[in-house]
Amino acid sequence: MGQKVNPVSFRVGITQPWRSRWYATKKHFGEWLVEDFRIRKFIRKEYGFAGISKIEIERIGDKVTVVLWAARPGLLIGRRGAKVDKISEDLSILIGRNIEVKIWDIEKPELDAAIVSEAIGEQLGRRSPYRRTIRRYAEMIMDLGAKGVKIQVKGRLGGAEIARCEFITLGKVPLNTLRADIDFGIATAILGKGTIGIKTWIYKGELFGKVEKGKSALRAPVGGPAVPPPAPKT
């Protein structure tokens, strides 16, 4: 199962928080879902140059908060927060309601899968050799302390007539282990002879550690209440 689905969505509610945090009735669910999609699409298109890893959206009543995790937050904040106000104004015009924008800094962008995928896409767009590029980034990630990394590129590699897939794996990437802290990112490089898709998996270690035999493995899900252990049988 872990090999077939997005590693982030596979762990949502267990080790990963929800990217959109709100509750809606059937009347508003579709409308808010489309708004979230439009917000993310607009930010990726207009402000992707700041190295945005993920976009989180929270709704409490009529208040909408957009949290941007960026590798270069200074490009989004601007002088005295002027650009943050501009982003809030643009998003408010886009969906027709007031939006508060928060910018969070990524401590190690080199260990963020989305940032790495975009960086590889930029290198491929400059006609860098794909094998050398993915190996260089994979070795860099391992040198920074990652437990494992897998990078996959797929498309008309090197301008070939037939599309193919190439990948490199260093260390271990246990996709079926739910307690594994795995970051996943996707990017697309648009070249003259077609597009190349880039996927990156980065394994940073286990969050809970191994559970001894006979003990409960239940833990509190991210962003949720603690889960009590099962009652003993009488």
Secondary structure, 3 states (H helix, E strand, C coil): CCCCCCHHHHCECCCECCCEECCCCHHHHHHHHHHHHHHHHHHHHHHHHHCEEEEEEEEECCEEEEEEEECCCHHHHCHHHHHHHHHHHHHHHHHCCCEEEEEEECCCHHHCHHHHHHHHHHHHHCCCCHHHHHHHHHHHHHHCCCCEEEEEEEECHHHCCCCEEEEEEEECCCCCCCCEEEEEEEEEEEECCEEEEEEEEEEEEECCCCCCCCCCCCCCCCCCCCCCCCCCCC
